[in-house]
Amino acid sequence: MTADDSYGRLDDDDYPAYTMGRAAAMLGATQGFLRAIGEARLITPLRSEGGHRRYSRYQLRIAARARELVDQGTSIEAACRIVVLEDQLEEAQRINAEYRRAAESAEPPTAD
């Protein structure tokens, strides 16, 4: 990998750039919290060659939302399910908006 390849990954939301310790510090959470949401299958961190967990910015955003819910008194399992459902809803809304735009552009102009 060249230096140019490495710099290109700085903008990649899916690049696993953060260690577990750094990710936990950024979230203001414990490493145990990250393990728990991993066990609940909310996020699946990639592993380094040495077997250490690595997290992407996208995964940290998801973990931060789960942490908000847990801080409000929601159990980890329920928080993970809520985050998954929110993500599915957002994706469905995005797809519906695309279909609407496609349908609107396909309609013939109306006569005034």
Secondary structure by P-SEA (a helix, b strand, c coil): ccaaaaaaaccccccccccaaaaaaaacccaaaaaaaaaaccbbbbbcccbbbbbcaaaaaaaaaaaaaaaacccaaaaaaaaaaaaaaaaaaaaaaaaaaaaaaacccccc
